[in-house]
């Protein structure tokens, strides 16, 4: 996608995550050679919905009838993170200037 001469991907990261203080601009092309990895469009949309809404919720079909068909309610349910079993091997980390995470979360 970024290989085309008419496409400027300089701000590709910031379009998803917001400004990043810690990425050296001279390394952007190196990052873009390896990232982002291919992903289904629906996954990218779902991630952007959660970032925009500030929740960890199921996919929002942005149509009440579709949400009702899938979830039985007009809005997507929010995942109950407290229901994750304590013995689930899960490691969560964040960086001090990480635009995708928040200390309180």
C-alpha positions in Angstrom: 0.0 0.0 0.0 2.7 2.5 1.0 5.0 1.5 -1.9 2.9 3.6 -4.4 4.5 6.9 -5.2 1.2 8.8 -4.8 0.6 7.5 -1.2 2.2 9.2 1.8 2.3 6.8 4.7 4.4 9.0 7.0 1.5 9.5 9.4 0.1 5.9 9.1 1.0 5.1 12.8 -0.4 8.4 14.1 -3.7 7.9 12.2 -4.4 4.9 14.4 -2.6 5.7 17.6 -2.2 9.5 17.8 1.1 11.3 18.1 4.1 9.3 19.1 6.9 11.1 20.8 9.3 8.2 20.7 9.5 7.1 17.1 12.5 8.4 15.2 11.0 9.8 11.9 14.0 8.6 10.0 13.0 5.0 10.8 9.4 5.2 9.5 10.3 3.5 6.2 12.0 0.6 8.1 8.9 0.2 10.2 6.6 0.3 7.2 8.6 -2.5 5.6 7.4 -4.8 8.3 4.3 -3.2 9.8 1.4 -3.2 9.8 0.9 -6.9 9.3 -2.0 -7.9 7.1 -5.3 -7.9 9.1 -8.9 -8.1 8.1 -10.6 -4.8 7.6 -13.1 -5.6 10.2 -10.4 -6.1 12.8 -8.9 -2.7 12.0 -12.4 -1.1 12.2 -13.0 -2.9 15.5 -9.8 -1.6 17.0 -10.5 1.9 15.9 -14.0 1.7 17.4 -12.6 0.6 20.8 -10.0 3.4 20.7 -12.6 6.0 19.7 -15.1 4.8 22.4 -12.5 4.1 25.1 -14.1 0.7 25.8 -13.2 -3.0 25.2 -16.4 -4.0 23.5 -17.7 -6.3 20.8 -17.8 -5.1 17.2 -20.2 -2.3 16.5 -22.1 -2.9 13.3 -23.2 0.8 13.5 -26.7 -0.3 12.7 -29.1 -1.0 15.5 -30.9 -3.8 13.6 -27.6 -5.6 13.0 -26.4 -5.1 16.6 -29.7 -6.5 17.8 -29.4 -9.5 15.4 -25.9 -10.3 16.7 -26.2 -9.3 20.4 -29.9 -8.9 21.3 -29.4 -5.2 22.0 -28.9 -2.0 20.0 -25.3 -1.4 21.1 -22.4 -3.8 21.3 -21.8 -5.3 24.7 -18.8 -4.3 26.7 -16.5 -7.2 27.6 -16.4 -7.8 31.3 -12.6 -8.0 31.9 -13.2 -9.1 35.5 -14.6 -12.3 34.2 -11.2 -13.4 32.9 -10.0 -16.4 35.1 -7.2 -15.5 37.4 -5.3 -18.5 36.2 -5.4 -17.4 32.5 -1.8 -16.8 31.5 -2.0 -13.2 30.4 0.7 -10.5 30.4 -0.3 -6.9 29.9 2.3 -4.2 29.6 2.4 -0.5 28.5 4.9 2.1 27.8 5.1 5.4 29.7 4.2 7.3 26.5 2.0 4.6 24.9 -0.9 6.1 23.0 -2.8 2.8 22.9 -2.8 2.2 26.7 -3.5 4.0 29.9 -2.1 3.4 33.4 -5.6 3.3 35.0 -6.8 0.7 32.6 
